[in-house]
Structure formats: C-alpha cells, structure tokens
Amino acid sequence: MYDPIAYTYDADHHCEACAEKRFGRCRCGDIGYAYRGGDSSGRHEHVELTDSEGNAVGAVSPFDEWWEPSEGCQTLACGTCHGLIETQHREGCEHNYGEDACDLPEDAIA
C-alpha cells in the first residue's frame, strides 16, 4: 500500500501536515475520515469528511499523474503553506537522466 503524497480539498492540493491540521486523523491514521463505531477487533467505519465546497477529501498517490505531461518540469506545492510537495521532470531533463537543462530553479527541486 502506498501513502498519499498530497491531499485534495477546496479545489487545490495540500501537504500531509496541512491536511492533518485541517481535518485531523482517524484512529487508524487516515486523513480525511472520521472514526465511527468499532468493535473489539479494531474494525471501524470511516465517515468521509468534506471540504468547504461539500466535496470529499481526496488523496494523491505517488503514481497518480498530478502533472501535465505536455508541459516542462513541474512542481506540486501545498495550497495552504506553499511548501514543495513533489517535483516531476520532463523527459530529457538533466534530473531525469537527460541532457537538457531543467526548467525549474534549483530551489524548486525536491
């Protein structure tokens, strides 16, 4: 199982720390869900939490395509704290085993 690299809510991407601060964590460690019920085996029901627009909190997996492949090198930044979450380098970029210079400034590379 893969841990999310980011969360989506309020029409933006957000880092784990900001999502946890906003929604908290379920007893099992998941963000975006509340705990309800449960039995002695530890099983419980998740209650989906929603953002200010009424949409469920979403998770971005490491293998999800959050970038636009036709664009150059790109970064994924948190919509709350503006911290760098992830970087995707285009084919041919020096950071992707290519020979072309990267499109991003050095301080924007994860």
C-alpha positions in Angstrom: 0.0 0.0 0.0 1.3 3.5 -0.9 1.0 6.5 1.4 -0.5 9.6 -0.3 1.9 12.3 -1.3 -0.8 15.0 -1.1 -4.5 15.6 -0.4 -7.1 17.5 -2.5 -9.7 19.7 -1.0 -11.0 23.2 -1.6 -10.0 22.9 -5.3 -6.3 22.6 -4.6 -3.5 20.2 -3.5 -2.3 20.3 0.1 0.6 18.6 2.0 0.0 16.0 4.7 0.7 18.4 7.6 -1.8 21.0 6.4 -4.4 18.3 5.7 -4.0 16.8 9.1 -4.2 20.2 10.8 -7.4 20.9 8.9 -9.2 17.5 9.2 -7.3 15.5 11.8 -6.6 11.8 11.6 -8.8 8.8 12.1 -7.7 6.4 14.8 -6.3 4.2 12.1 -4.1 7.0 10.8 -6.0 8.1 7.7 -6.6 11.7 6.9 -10.0 12.9 5.6 -12.1 10.4 7.6 -13.6 10.4 11.0 -13.9 7.3 13.2 -17.3 5.8 13.9 -18.2 2.7 15.9 -15.8 -0.2 16.0 -15.6 -3.5 17.9 -13.0 -5.4 19.9 -11.2 -6.5 16.7 -10.4 -2.8 15.9 -12.6 -2.7 12.8 -14.5 0.5 12.4 -16.4 2.6 9.9 -14.9 5.6 8.1 -17.0 8.6 7.8 -15.9 10.7 4.8 -15.1 14.4 5.7 -15.9 17.2 3.3 -14.3 20.5 2.4 -15.9 23.9 2.3 -17.4 23.1 -1.1 -19.0 19.8 0.1 -16.5 17.6 -1.7 -14.8 14.6 -0.1 -11.2 15.0 0.8 -9.1 13.2 -1.8 -5.7 11.5 -1.7 -3.0 11.8 -4.3 -1.0 8.6 -4.6 2.7 8.6 -5.7 1.6 7.0 -9.0 -1.2 9.5 -9.7 -0.5 11.9 -12.6 -0.9 15.3 -10.9 1.4 16.9 -13.6 0.7 17.8 -17.2 2.9 15.6 -19.3 2.9 18.1 -22.3 4.4 20.8 -20.1 8.0 21.2 -18.9 9.3 20.3 -15.5 6.7 21.0 -12.8 6.3 21.2 -9.0 3.4 20.3 -6.8 3.1 22.8 -4.0 0.7 23.0 -1.0 -2.2 25.4 -1.4 -2.1 26.2 2.3 1.6 26.6 3.3 3.0 26.8 -0.2 5.7 24.2 0.6 7.1 21.9 -2.1 5.4 18.5 -2.1 6.8 16.8 -5.2 8.7 17.6 -8.4 8.2 16.0 -11.9 10.9 16.3 -14.5 10.1 16.1 -18.2 11.7 13.5 -20.5 15.2 14.8 -21.5 15.7 16.8 -18.3 19.1 16.5 -16.7 17.3 15.4 -13.5 15.6 12.6 -15.5 18.8 11.2 -16.9 18.6 13.5 -19.9 20.9 16.1 -21.3 18.7 19.2 -21.4 18.8 21.8 -18.6 15.9 21.7 -16.1 13.1 24.2 -16.5 12.9 24.8 -12.7 15.1 27.0 -10.5 17.4 25.0 -8.2 15.4 25.9 -5.0 12.2 24.4 -6.5 13.6 20.9 -6.9 12.6 18.2 -4.4 
